[in-house]
Amino acid sequence: MDIRRPNQPLIHRRNDLPHGFTRFVGTVAYDGTDFHGWQSQPDGNTIQDILERRLTAIFRIPIRVHGSGRTDSGVHARGQVFHFDARWPHSIEVLQTALRTGLPAGIRVTSMKTGKANFHARYSAYGKRYRYYIYEGFAPPMEVRYCFSTGERKLDTKRMVEAAVLLTGVHDFSAFGGRNRDSSESDNPIKDLRRLDVARRGARVTVTTEASGYLYKMVRRLAGGLIEVGTGKLTPQELLAYRDAQVSSSIVPAAPAAGLVMEKVFYKLPANTNITPEGETGSGE
């Protein structure tokens, strides 16, 4: 079978900036419950829209933000990376303070630095880490926004671990993708699923995944498939056969958005080092 490489080289982008401009690279964490995802929408209630409005107010000119990838409505992030270009005569600390004090409580810029002109939050990345949080039973009220509660259903985590091991590697993950409404995201179904772990601590079960990139809703469907195995609806071998059939169906549902957190974006070199843009990371919900 002919399998395309999971990371296809992309067209080189310009490595210079307008005179006097600096490329700023930030990391933002957010509780996605009350927002309509990352990507800009007409209603303006997205993380990108809110960051752009705040930056426009600070710089007094329209600012366009570029993220490492999109997260869907209700999905959270600890390490979403973004960049933008602007003139700024003050220190980076002043800029970060201005950002922190003008954003909603559910959004916080956790770091800000300057980057090389050819660094791109999305195209310079070579992978991402996501975590999906599950509570076996009925989650406490202070946790329900950040996990999926199984209710009366119990999870066989040993079977989930067995299934997770079978799914890792470079494969066609079409079966775990959803219809992608963002045509800018890569539609290459060949992904290098480098890590898929299942860990339990009491009633709390965590699915951790790292990959070269993700199809739309891929992480939530990986979690959904593992949950189906854990509750006995599928065997590990049936989930593997589902992946190998390369056809998306309701047999493996997407787990609810509330349990998903985008943890970290991986870069081969720091943002302030010259980088040749390459790779693809995709959205992952």
C-alpha positions, 0 to 999 in steps of 0.5 A, a space after each residue: 500500500 502506498 502511504 504518503 509521509 505524515 509530514 509533507 514539506 510545505 511552500 516556504 514563506 517569506 522570511 522578512 518583516 515590514 520595516 520596524 515590525 517584530 514577530 511576537 510569539 505567545 502561549 495562551 491557556 483557556 477554558 473553552 466552555 464559554 467560547 466558540 472555539 479558537 478560529 474566528 467566527 462572525 459572532 466574535 466569541 472565539 479565542 482568536 477574535 478576543 485576542 485580536 480585539 485586545 491586541 488591536 486595542 493595545 497597538 491601535 491598529 488591526 492585528 491578525 493572530 495566527 494560531 498553531 491550530 484550531 480547537 472546537 467549541 468547548 475544547 480547552 487549552 494549556 499550550 495553544 501557541 500563536 504569533 502576530 507581527 507589530 511595531 512595539 517600542 516597549 518591553 515584552 513584559 509591558 506587552 504581556 501585562 497589557 494582554 493579561 489585564 484586558 482578557 476575560 477570566 477564562 483566557 490567559 496569555 502565559 508567555 510572550 516572546 519575540 520570534 524570528 521572522 520565519 517562525 510560524 505558529 502552525 507551520 513550524 510545528 512538528 506535532 502536538 500533545 492532547 489529553 482527554 479526561 474521563 471520570 468513571 462515575 459522576 464527576 464532582 461539580 467543580 470538575 464537570 466542565 473539564 471531563 467526560 463523566 461515564 455515569 453508571 458505566 465502568 471502564 476496563 482500562 486494561 482493555 483500553 491500554 491494549 487497544 491504544 497500543 494497537 492503534 499507534 504508528 504511521 497509519 491512515 486514520 480516515 476512520 477517526 476523522 470528521 467532516 472538516 469545515 476548515 479547508 485550511 487544515 491538512 486533509 492527509 489522513 496519514 498520521 504518525 500517532 507517536 503516543 496513545 496512553 491510558 492511565 487511571 488514578 482512582 475514578 479519573 482516567 486520562 488518555 494522552 496522545 501525541 502525533 505529527 498531526 490530527 484530522 478534524 475530531 480525531 482525538 475525540 474519536 480516538 477517546 470515544 473508541 477507547 471508551 467503547 472498548 472500556 465499556 465492552 461495546 468493542 474489543 481492541 481488535 474490533 477497534 483496530 479493524 475499524 481503523 484499518 477499514 478507513 471509513 468513518 462511521 457512528 460505530 466510534 463516536 466523538 467523545 464530548 468536547 469538555 474532556 479535551 485539552 490541547 496540552 503542548 505544541 512541539 517545535 524542532 527549534 525555539 521560536 527565536 531561532 531561524 526555522 524552515 517552515 515544515 510539517 502539519 499538525 491539524 486540529 485534533 478534536 
